[in-house]
């Protein structure tokens, strides 16, 4: 099945992450995503369970998903 969501993005994009509940969650997810090449900023909102990522050059959504997975959480499809 094809998705209408582009594989890459430039600028700010917001992702929903399951299971983040505390400051440890915020720090772990922020650190893993910030380590992805091309990421400029990462903002985690625990109240909404979202992460906003900003990139100046095309960034692959799969790289963000892998970073969130490495931190121990998952992106909502």
C-alpha positions as CSV (number, residue, x, y, z in Angstrom):
1,X,0.0,0.0,0.0
2,X,1.3,3.5,-0.9
3,X,1.3,6.3,1.6
4,X,0.7,9.9,0.8
5,X,3.3,10.9,3.4
6,X,6.6,11.9,1.7
7,X,9.6,9.8,2.8
8,X,11.7,12.9,3.5
9,X,11.0,16.4,4.9
10,X,12.6,19.8,5.2
11,X,11.7,22.3,7.8
12,X,9.6,21.4,10.9
13,X,7.7,18.2,11.1
14,X,5.8,16.9,14.1
15,X,5.7,13.2,15.0
16,X,3.5,11.3,17.6
17,X,5.5,9.0,19.9
18,X,3.8,6.4,22.1
19,X,4.6,6.0,25.8
20,X,6.6,9.1,26.7
21,X,5.6,10.1,30.2
22,X,8.5,11.7,32.1
23,X,11.6,13.9,31.8
24,X,13.8,10.8,31.3
25,X,11.6,10.0,28.2
26,X,12.1,13.6,26.9
27,X,15.9,13.5,27.4
28,X,16.3,10.0,25.8
29,X,14.2,10.8,22.7
30,X,15.8,14.2,22.3
31,X,19.3,12.8,22.5
32,X,18.7,10.0,20.0
33,X,16.9,12.3,17.4
34,X,19.5,15.1,17.9
35,X,22.2,12.6,16.9
36,X,20.7,12.0,13.5
37,X,22.7,13.9,10.8
38,X,20.9,16.9,9.6
39,X,18.6,17.5,12.6
40,X,18.8,21.1,13.7
41,X,16.3,21.1,16.6
42,X,14.2,18.7,18.6
43,X,11.3,19.7,20.8
44,X,9.4,17.1,22.9
45,X,5.9,17.8,24.3
46,X,5.1,15.2,26.9
47,X,1.5,16.5,27.3
48,X,0.6,15.8,23.7
49,X,3.1,12.9,23.1
50,X,4.6,14.7,20.2
51,X,8.1,15.5,18.9
52,X,8.8,18.3,16.5
53,X,12.0,18.0,14.5
54,X,13.5,20.7,12.3
55,X,15.9,20.1,9.5
56,X,17.4,22.5,6.9
57,X,18.1,19.7,4.4
58,X,16.0,16.7,3.4
59,X,15.8,14.3,6.3
60,X,14.4,10.7,6.0
61,X,11.5,9.9,8.3
62,X,12.8,6.4,8.7
63,X,15.9,7.8,10.4
64,X,13.7,9.6,12.9
65,X,11.7,6.4,13.5
66,X,14.9,4.5,14.0
67,X,16.2,7.1,16.5
68,X,13.0,6.9,18.5
69,X,13.1,3.1,18.5
70,X,16.7,3.2,19.7
71,X,15.5,5.4,22.6
72,X,12.9,2.8,23.5
73,X,9.7,4.2,22.1
74,X,7.8,4.1,18.8
75,X,6.4,6.5,16.3
76,X,2.7,6.3,15.7
77,X,2.2,5.4,12.1
